[in-house]
């Protein structure tokens, strides 16, 4: 790859927006981003440049190639001397798309880029740094030894499921998660889907950064609770984080798993997520479920299911434990059962 250097672009007039967008796209291509990621970078650059013209009477955009131990990425820094932003976290919800489109403004940049940092002082200006990393195409040396089962349904007589789930697999890792929108019905469904869409496009980021991004996305919604578990089977490792009342169980129960569960609602009043790492054995079974399933149960209550594959277990747990009055979702992860 050719050596690429930082570029600074002055943005004062609407005509400068197109030049900034083109520079970002060209640098993204030079760094090895795929066409879809280059388009996302271009859109984020357009939003930043447009914000400088509209809200700050101009400023500077700096594009900086990143290389952290062979991890290649791009940073876009926007600096202005404008009026500043009184509540930039609230500004992230401006014009949030409720129909699945990208939307515009800072919220769109949060969704398009991998992480976003903002500092602002009233009367002094704003500094915004957005980063995106090239998604590495790592070929797995070992086949995935894990199987994933999921079962979900809305509450009885309900049309919109306020729960959502995520299952992503890449290289020698996999991410699973259960998301529960606050309340029921269409608004809960909207909140859960907003969170799911963010996780789906940022699945290989560190878990604490995923939670932070989901929190920003969900400020325009009722909020959600969520638990994420990443399995790195090449390292026999489980990485876990949760905010809210998503139930997590690992069997056999003789294995000590100490998960740090934070209470709160993501997007409203949630504390920062705490990420913990644990050894993972193929003899373990992980069960994640929303509070639409009864919590007072134990593995020994289902002796006939102990040798069932993950999809069958998920369906049976839903059938036997789900509450009629609530949305319900369960994910089971265990080794592949022949």
C-alpha positions, 0 to 999 in steps of 0.5 A: 500500500502506498504511503498516505499522508494527512490532508486538511481541507478548508470548508467555508462555502457549500461548494467546498462540501463536494471537494471534501467528500471526494477527498474522503472517498479517494483516501478511503479507497487508497487505504483499502476500504471496500466500496460500501465503506467508502460510500459510508465515509463519503456520507459522513464527510458530507455531513461534517462539511455541511455542518461546518457551513450551516452551523459554524460559518466554516472550519477545517476537516483533517483526514488522517490515515491510521495504522495501529499494529497493522489495523488500518483505518481513517480518522476525520477531524472537524474543527470550528470556532463556531457557537458550540453545542450545548448538549452534543449527546442530544444533538446526536438524535437530531433528525434520527431516521425512524423508517430505516433510512440513514437520516442526517446530522451527527446521528448519521455520522455515529451510525456510519463510522465506527466511533465518534468523539465530540468536545464542544465549548459554548462560544468557543467551537467544536471538535469532532473526531470520527474513525472507521477501520478497514474490516479485515477478511480473516480466514478461519483456521478452524471450523466453528465448533459452536451452534446457535439457536434462537427463538422469539415471538411478540406477546400474545395478541401483539403484532410488533415484537419489542425484542430483537436478537443478533447473531454474527460470525466472522473469522474465529469469533461470533457475537450473539445478543438479546435486545429488549425495547422498553415497553411493548408494541411499535415503539418498543419494536422501533427501539429494539430495531434501532439498536439491532441495526447499529450492532449489526453494522459494528459487530466486530468493534469492542463491546464497550464501544458498541454499547456507547454507539447503541446508547446514542442511537437509542436516545431518539427512542424509548431505550433498550436493555441489551446483553452481548456475548462474543465467543473467540473459540480459537482462544477459548474465550467468552467476552460479555457485557450487559446493561439491564434485565437480560438473563444470562445463564452458563451451564454446567453451573459448577463453572464460576462465571461472574458477570457484571450486570449494570442496571439502567436503560440504554439511551436513557439513564444507562451507566457505562457497560462493563466488559468481562472476559471468561474462559470458555469450554465446549462443554459449556452451554450459554443461555441468554433471554429477555424478561419475557421468559420466567427467570426461576428455572434451572438446567436440572428442570429439563433433564430430557433436553440436555443432549438437544442441539441449540435450535431445539433447546431455544424452541423448547425454552420459549415454549415452556418458559415464555410469558403470554403478556410479554415479548420473549426471546431466547438464544442458546449457544453450545457445541455442535451436536451431531 
